[in-house]
Amino acid sequence: MVHLIVQASKYIMILLFMIYTYECFHVFRFNDDEERQNHIYHVQRILLFTIHFDAFLVLYLTSEDKQMIAFYLMQVVLLGAIILSYHLFYKHASELVLNNMCMLICIGFIILTRLSFEKAFRQFIFVGAGFFIALLIPLILQNMSVFRKMTWIYAVVGIGALLVVAVAGQTSYGAKLSLSIGGISIQPSEFVKILFVLFIASMLYKKQDFHQVMITSVISAFFVLALVASKDLGGALLYFFTYLVMVYVATRKFTYFGAGILAMSLAAVIGYKIFSHVQTRVLAWSDPLRVIDNEGYQICQSLFAIGTGGWFGLGLNQGMPNKIPVVSKDFIFAAISEEMGGVFALCLIMVCVSCFFMIMNVAMKLRDNFYRLAAVGLGTLYALQVFLTIGGVIKFIPSTGVTLPLVSYGGSSLLSTLIVFGIIQGLYIMQFDDRVQKKEQRKKGGSTYGKAQKQKAASARKK
């Protein structure tokens, strides 16, 4: 009986997630119909909680662990509190961004609970703390205009934090990534990337001449070189490509972008020659079966898991995802593919694409150049992080050690992504307020024009 429920549940989850994903894009057809949009968002939330219930029912039935019930209820309360709080404090927040954020957190809870209850519980605490911080960000953005003036504070704090990691950081898989403070491991580069985006935005929002671009490039190079000194080449790639996109958007000069791509290609070759762990990852990517017992073991296990899962997956608790090293972080997408299916995994990618489109949509509608550049930078960071993670898992590119935002295990990654989503919500509220002000001005302008026309007509009758 349990086996039948497990098999039925995976098809139900896939169907529900397909409907949810479809609505992520279908909702844009009703930009002028707020009532229809709100109905779609409400349906998405029902789908979210139904998928969550279905998954935890299977986890409970297959494990017979009663603590699953309590943990499930705790998650329902937290997800409900996140949605309710945004509706209570920010009536004009983006419903789609909110729903997608909760859906990605929900999927993370499901797969992490299946992999490791202890890690899932820690992730729950991280989400609770990160949600409280993210909830304050839109309010701070609405009441502070000092962010554009903190250019050199971003630079000094960001570069300083990265240099501390380069000197005193803990080495993990060949790179210095984290600091241990009071028994808690923190990855500063996850938070510094936000400062990096704000630094570039504050440098280029007013002036985009050659001199300003060169100064921005030199300081940005210090960020990247600090990451290289830590041998965190995945992070360096993330930072550098974000810099290229922001400079291109600010200046509209493809010359800068093209030169940057050439420089990045040259740096990749040099990095391969210098760093042994990069050579290991390239070897594992190029021919993993040849070195399956050593360097290629992780990627081979990932590909085996994805292939075994097929389109519809084996069902929760039916696969062997724990055979993949670091599966809860870098390779969580493989675990999702194995047990929840390739269709589910593709829908997950599309939800991430929906988040990226929404962030870029917010950026295009912002009138303030500083906030527009910041939104572009944060959107690029998010999209590139998703691409690097999934690309490494499916052997499209060498593994970079980057985590899947809001889904993978890790406090620093989760908190920084929640902060990014909080900033995007604040910027969305800003552009909504700007749009309302424009409408009011048009109405006032139209009424003034109408009065003037009536006065002209009245004076003409008198004559």
C-alpha positions as MATLAB code, in Angstrom:
seq = 'MVHLIVQASKYIMILLFMIYTYECFHVFRFNDDEERQNHIYHVQRILLFTIHFDAFLVLYLTSEDKQMIAFYLMQVVLLGAIILSYHLFYKHASELVLNNMCMLICIGFIILTRLSFEKAFRQFIFVGAGFFIALLIPLILQNMSVFRKMTWIYAVVGIGALLVVAVAGQTSYGAKLSLSIGGISIQPSEFVKILFVLFIASMLYKKQDFHQVMITSVISAFFVLALVASKDLGGALLYFFTYLVMVYVATRKFTYFGAGILAMSLAAVIGYKIFSHVQTRVLAWSDPLRVIDNEGYQICQSLFAIGTGGWFGLGLNQGMPNKIPVVSKDFIFAAISEEMGGVFALCLIMVCVSCFFMIMNVAMKLRDNFYRLAAVGLGTLYALQVFLTIGGVIKFIPSTGVTLPLVSYGGSSLLSTLIVFGIIQGLYIMQFDDRVQKKEQRKKGGSTYGKAQKQKAASARKK';
ca = [
       0.000    0.000    0.000;
       2.792    2.426    0.923;
       4.533    1.703   -2.383;
       1.357    2.583   -4.304;
       1.006    5.847   -2.377;
       4.647    6.740   -3.078;
       4.251    6.073   -6.794;
       0.961    7.965   -7.029;
       2.296   10.911   -5.040;
       5.222   11.559   -7.369;
       2.868   11.934  -10.337;
       0.600   14.210   -8.301;
       3.539   16.407   -7.290;
       4.789   16.601  -10.880;
       1.327   17.559  -12.178;
       0.805   20.198   -9.494;
       4.268   21.658  -10.030;
       3.694   21.793  -13.790;
       0.490   23.795  -13.202;
       2.325   26.082  -10.772;
       5.132   26.669  -13.290;
       2.666   27.372  -16.105;
       0.951   30.005  -13.952;
       4.321   31.721  -13.340;
       4.315   32.787  -17.005;
       0.586   32.752  -17.731;
       0.016   35.501  -15.154;
       1.809   38.051  -17.383;
      -1.099   37.861  -19.835;
      -3.251   39.701  -17.288;
      -1.120   42.737  -16.464;
      -4.196   44.971  -16.540;
      -6.482   42.572  -14.676;
      -5.507   42.692  -11.004;
      -8.396   40.467   -9.923;
      -7.380   37.684  -12.320;
      -3.740   37.962  -11.238;
      -4.680   37.688   -7.563;
      -6.703   34.559   -8.360;
      -3.654   32.986  -10.045;
      -1.431   33.848   -7.083;
      -3.981   32.302   -4.723;
      -4.041   29.114   -6.812;
      -0.231   28.998   -6.735;
      -0.236   29.115   -2.942;
      -2.757   26.268   -2.785;
      -0.535   24.239   -5.110;
       2.525   25.030   -2.985;
       0.982   23.761    0.244;
      -0.526   20.721   -1.508;
       2.887   19.688   -2.894;
       4.376   20.228    0.549;
       1.714   18.053    2.211;
       2.023   15.313   -0.413;
       5.802   15.139   -0.023;
       5.764   14.975    3.781;
       3.008   12.380    3.779;
       5.317   10.158    1.715;
       8.326   10.935    3.919;
       6.327    9.983    7.010;
       4.900    6.786    5.518;
       8.281    5.592    4.237;
      10.235    6.446    7.390;
       7.519    5.992   10.064;
       9.260    8.764   11.975;
       6.718   10.741   14.039;
       8.965   13.764   14.264;
       8.191   14.272   10.553;
       4.664   15.342   11.531;
       5.850   18.011   13.969;
       8.499   19.231   11.533;
       5.927   19.433    8.740;
       3.595   21.542   10.891;
       6.475   23.847   11.871;
       7.253   24.397    8.187;
       3.591   25.119    7.372;
       3.509   27.745   10.125;
       6.743   29.343    8.884;
       5.702   29.426    5.209;
       2.283   30.765    6.206;
       3.926   33.434    8.382;
       6.158   34.538    5.482;
       3.198   34.955    3.112;
       0.963   36.580    5.735;
       3.663   39.019    6.883;
       4.281   40.338    3.382;
       0.531   40.765    2.847;
       0.233   42.538    6.186;
       3.204   44.911    5.940;
       3.685   45.325    2.189;
       0.372   45.303    0.336;
       2.072   46.184   -2.957;
       4.833   43.548   -2.794;
       5.319   41.248   -5.791;
       3.115   38.204   -5.273;
       5.007   36.200   -7.908;
       8.407   36.814   -6.297;
       6.917   35.923   -2.903;
       5.302   32.715   -4.164;
       8.429   31.593   -6.029;
      10.614   32.298   -3.011;
       8.333   30.178   -0.818;
       8.142   27.401   -3.427;
      11.936   27.154   -3.698;
      12.246   27.133    0.108;
       9.551   24.437    0.236;
      11.393   22.218   -2.284;
      14.580   22.728   -0.278;
      12.810   21.607    2.907;
      11.430   18.505    1.189;
      14.659   17.233   -0.338;
      16.839   18.148    2.661;
      14.461   16.362    5.040;
      14.784   13.291    2.845;
      18.608   13.567    2.811;
      19.282   14.574    6.411;
      16.738   15.537    9.065;
      19.421   17.352   11.051;
      20.434   19.529    8.094;
      16.802   20.200    7.224;
      16.134   21.413   10.779;
      19.145   23.734   10.622;
      17.894   25.021    7.281;
      14.541   25.710    8.940;
      16.271   27.892   11.548;
      18.236   29.700    8.815;
      15.017   30.424    6.911;
      13.355   31.794   10.045;
      16.273   34.127   10.768;
      16.679   35.154    7.130;
      12.967   35.859    6.721;
      13.014   38.271    9.667;
      15.950   40.168    8.139;
      14.487   40.164    4.616;
      11.155   41.468    5.911;
      12.840   44.638    7.189;
      14.684   45.409    3.941;
      11.785   46.922    1.904;
      11.008   49.233    4.825;
      14.667   50.323    5.046;
      14.857   50.967    1.291;
      11.741   53.141    1.397;
      13.078   55.343    4.179;
      16.797   55.629    3.336;
      18.483   57.198    0.313;
      22.010   56.899    1.726;
      22.790   53.621   -0.071;
      23.995   55.373   -3.231;
      26.478   57.424   -1.175;
      28.229   54.503    0.540;
      30.449   53.628   -2.437;
      33.777   53.328   -0.643;
      32.256   51.691    2.421;
      31.052   48.871    0.147;
      34.544   48.575   -1.332;
      36.508   48.642    1.927;
      34.191   46.300    3.854;
      33.799   43.888    0.925;
      37.461   43.603   -0.040;
      38.505   43.499    3.627;
      36.154   40.586    4.357;
      37.407   38.624    1.336;
      41.050   39.213    2.303;
      40.375   37.956    5.837;
      39.034   34.723    4.315;
      42.083   34.481    2.027;
      44.362   34.691    5.069;
      42.454   32.901    7.841;
      39.690   30.988    6.053;
      38.984   27.278    6.305;
      39.963   25.232    3.256;
      37.247   23.143    1.641;
      37.777   21.183   -1.594;
      40.902   23.162   -2.439;
      39.503   26.657   -1.763;
      39.278   28.893    1.293;
      35.581   29.662    1.553;
      34.503   30.188    5.145;
      35.369   31.543    8.568;
      34.534   29.772   11.815;
      33.250   32.157   14.487;
      32.113   30.644   17.782;
      31.607   27.263   16.157;
      29.445   28.782   13.395;
      30.761   28.630    9.833;
      30.170   31.769    7.747;
      30.925   32.242    4.046;
      31.542   36.016    3.683;
      31.644   35.960   -0.144;
      27.900   35.202   -0.156;
      27.194   38.554    1.526;
      30.018   40.515   -0.080;
      28.517   39.834   -3.530;
      25.598   42.105   -2.551;
      28.050   44.837   -1.498;
      29.871   44.289   -4.793;
      26.702   44.963   -6.795;
      25.876   48.047   -4.723;
      29.435   49.331   -5.195;
      29.268   49.113   -9.003;
      25.764   50.641   -9.050;
      26.884   53.564   -6.878;
      29.914   54.156   -9.122;
      28.062   54.123  -12.449;
      24.579   55.469  -11.784;
      25.629   59.095  -12.477;
      28.734   58.934  -14.648;
      29.608   56.308  -17.231;
      32.606   57.894  -18.935;
      35.869   56.039  -19.574;
      37.566   57.400  -16.429;
      34.714   56.281  -14.178;
      34.580   52.853  -15.780;
      38.330   52.397  -15.282;
      38.129   53.288  -11.586;
      35.212   50.882  -11.174;
      37.153   48.173  -13.007;
      40.271   48.561  -10.848;
      38.344   48.313   -7.566;
      36.246   45.433   -8.920;
      39.489   43.665   -9.806;
      40.487   43.778   -6.124;
      37.264   41.932   -5.235;
      37.954   39.275   -7.848;
      41.654   38.927   -7.004;
      40.806   38.476   -3.324;
      38.612   35.542   -4.336;
      41.374   34.165   -6.556;
      43.770   34.405   -3.592;
      41.311   32.181   -1.699;
      41.227   29.844   -4.731;
      37.457   30.429   -4.895;
      37.364   30.539   -8.677;
      33.622   29.829   -8.855;
      32.984   32.947   -6.787;
      35.480   34.934   -8.868;
      33.623   33.956  -12.048;
      30.317   34.950  -10.461;
      31.622   38.373   -9.455;
      33.444   39.091  -12.708;
      30.573   38.220  -15.034;
      28.173   40.303  -12.916;
      30.586   43.225  -13.235;
      30.644   42.818  -17.034;
      26.849   42.816  -17.318;
      26.447   45.863  -15.066;
      29.096   47.849  -16.952;
      27.476   46.958  -20.271;
      23.993   47.949  -19.038;
      25.339   51.235  -17.635;
      27.432   52.256  -20.674;
      25.708   50.409  -23.560;
      29.183   49.748  -25.004;
      29.744   46.206  -26.183;
      33.493   46.906  -26.378;
      33.779   46.692  -22.594;
      31.795   43.459  -22.505;
      33.793   41.848  -25.310;
      37.127   42.843  -23.755;
      35.948   41.440  -20.432;
      35.000   38.097  -21.992;
      38.462   37.837  -23.556;
      40.095   38.679  -20.228;
      37.916   36.104  -18.464;
      38.881   33.427  -20.995;
      42.574   34.198  -20.527;
      42.168   34.146  -16.734;
      40.433   30.748  -16.966;
      43.395   29.292  -18.860;
      45.864   30.741  -16.331;
      43.745   29.466  -13.436;
      43.747   25.994  -14.955;
      47.544   26.054  -15.242;
      48.107   27.330  -11.701;
      45.507   25.610   -9.486;
      45.515   21.841   -9.118;
      41.914   21.634   -7.873;
      40.788   23.374  -11.075;
      42.661   20.774  -13.122;
      40.915   18.063  -11.103;
      37.480   19.519  -11.822;
      38.210   19.933  -15.522;
      39.469   16.344  -15.703;
      36.319   15.119  -13.926;
      34.202   17.103  -16.387;
      35.983   16.127  -19.592;
      36.068   12.349  -19.032;
      34.523   11.357  -15.679;
      34.246    7.629  -16.461;
      38.004    7.392  -17.000;
      38.617    8.636  -13.439;
      35.421    7.329  -11.847;
      37.252    5.920   -8.813;
      38.694    9.319   -7.877;
      38.176   12.694   -9.535;
      35.132   11.669  -11.582;
      33.228    9.863   -8.819;
      30.988   12.792   -7.871;
      29.912   13.767  -11.369;
      29.426   10.115  -12.369;
      27.172    9.480   -9.385;
      25.254   12.641  -10.266;
      24.709   11.513  -13.848;
      23.748    8.006  -12.700;
      21.174    9.518  -10.312;
      19.659   11.743  -12.993;
      19.544    8.861  -15.485;
      18.039    6.473  -12.946;
      15.318    8.950  -12.015;
      14.255    9.433  -15.609;
      11.368   11.757  -16.412;
       9.168   10.896  -13.419;
      11.619    9.944  -10.678;
      11.807    6.980   -8.326;
       9.744    8.617   -5.589;
      10.860   10.133   -2.295;
      12.994    7.779   -0.182;
      13.245    5.331   -3.092;
      16.601    6.375   -4.564;
      20.186    6.540   -3.327;
      21.084   10.261   -3.552;
      23.388   10.068   -0.524;
      25.899    8.222   -2.700;
      26.654   11.592   -4.325;
      29.338   13.494   -2.376;
      28.196   16.926   -1.077;
      24.696   16.153   -2.380;
      22.943   18.543   -0.004;
      24.913   21.526   -1.341;
      26.474   21.598   -4.818;
      24.623   18.551   -6.202;
      21.149   18.850   -4.702;
      19.677   19.183   -8.201;
      20.777   15.599   -8.914;
      18.929   14.335   -5.812;
      15.781   16.178   -6.915;
      16.063   14.694  -10.410;
      16.536   11.162   -9.094;
      13.608   11.006   -6.703;
      11.211   13.704   -7.944;
      11.890   13.260  -11.664;
      13.308   15.094  -14.653;
       9.979   16.825  -15.346;
       9.921   18.177  -11.791;
      13.558   19.283  -12.156;
      12.793   21.096  -15.429;
       9.884   22.883  -13.751;
      12.279   23.915  -10.978;
      14.571   25.466  -13.587;
      11.623   27.330  -15.115;
      10.602   28.707  -11.717;
      14.156   30.029  -11.335;
      13.875   31.546  -14.833;
      10.598   33.141  -13.763;
      12.391   34.731  -10.776;
      15.064   36.116  -13.098;
      12.492   37.534  -15.540;
      10.625   39.173  -12.675;
      13.806   40.772  -11.319;
      14.688   42.134  -14.775;
      11.120   43.353  -15.206;
      11.471   45.307  -11.963;
      14.820   46.723  -13.151;
      13.368   47.962  -16.460;
      10.522   49.804  -14.720;
      12.670   51.626  -12.141;
      13.284   55.299  -12.907;
      16.189   55.652  -10.452;
      19.386   54.617  -12.257;
      21.136   53.462   -9.067;
      18.375   51.064   -8.100;
      17.949   49.911  -11.713;
      21.636   48.949  -11.936;
      21.440   47.262   -8.527;
      18.455   45.181   -9.673;
      20.271   44.170  -12.877;
      23.329   43.123  -10.866;
      21.330   41.102   -8.338;
      19.335   39.441  -11.114;
      22.551   38.521  -12.932;
      24.046   37.080   -9.740;
      20.960   34.960   -9.174;
      20.697   33.677  -12.753;
      24.409   32.903  -13.047;
      24.417   31.059   -9.720;
      21.540   28.852  -10.905;
      23.314   28.240  -14.224;
      26.650   27.344  -12.606;
      25.027   24.958  -10.127;
      22.813   23.075  -12.566;
      25.434   23.208  -15.338;
      27.954   21.495  -13.067;
      25.465   18.842  -11.965;
      24.500   17.799  -15.517;
      28.119   17.992  -16.802;
      27.405   20.949  -19.071;
      30.311   22.839  -17.466;
      32.950   21.885  -14.860;
      31.660   21.986  -11.288;
      32.271   25.347   -9.616;
      31.127   24.585   -6.071;
      28.229   27.061   -6.272;
      24.960   26.211   -4.472;
      21.387   26.354   -5.804;
      19.759   29.471   -4.261;
      17.107   28.793   -1.575;
      17.204   25.037   -2.237;
      20.716   23.867   -1.296;
      21.783   23.479    2.313;
      23.855   26.334    3.720;
      23.151   29.231    6.037;
      25.254   31.880    4.291;
      23.878   31.110    0.832;
      20.306   30.996    2.103;
      20.542   34.212    4.124;
      22.198   36.161    1.308;
      19.570   34.983   -1.205;
      16.738   35.953    1.145;
      18.350   39.397    1.465;
      18.499   39.642   -2.340;
      14.806   38.741   -2.604;
      14.050   41.291    0.132;
      15.870   43.994   -1.863;
      13.949   43.030   -5.013;
      10.670   43.297   -3.104;
      11.687   46.750   -1.873;
      12.534   47.850   -5.419;
       9.252   46.413   -6.738;
       7.328   48.433   -4.164;
       9.297   51.526   -5.231;
       8.432   51.117   -8.904;
       4.786   50.425   -7.976;
       4.653   53.675   -5.990;
       6.264   55.525   -8.918;
       3.648   54.103  -11.264;
       0.818   55.212   -8.939;
       2.297   58.721   -8.756;
       2.471   58.877  -12.551;
      -1.189   57.930  -12.840;
      -2.185   60.565  -10.291;
      -0.167   63.199  -12.152;
      -1.856   62.247  -15.418;
      -5.253   62.499  -13.786;
      -4.404   65.908  -12.363;
      -2.996   66.988  -15.707;
      -6.098   65.710  -17.482;
      -8.460   67.450  -15.085;
      -6.507   70.729  -15.377;
      -6.601   70.458  -19.153;
     -10.363   69.742  -19.025;
     -11.021   72.794  -16.843;
      -9.020   74.999  -19.185;
     -11.047   73.740  -22.165;
     -14.335   74.411  -20.363;
     -13.223   77.956  -19.492;
     -12.277   78.582  -23.138;
     -15.667   77.283  -24.266;
     -17.524   79.429  -21.727;
     -15.666   82.613  -22.740;
     -16.349   81.825  -26.420;
     -20.120   81.592  -25.695;
     -20.082   84.932  -23.911;
     -18.432   86.569  -26.892;
];
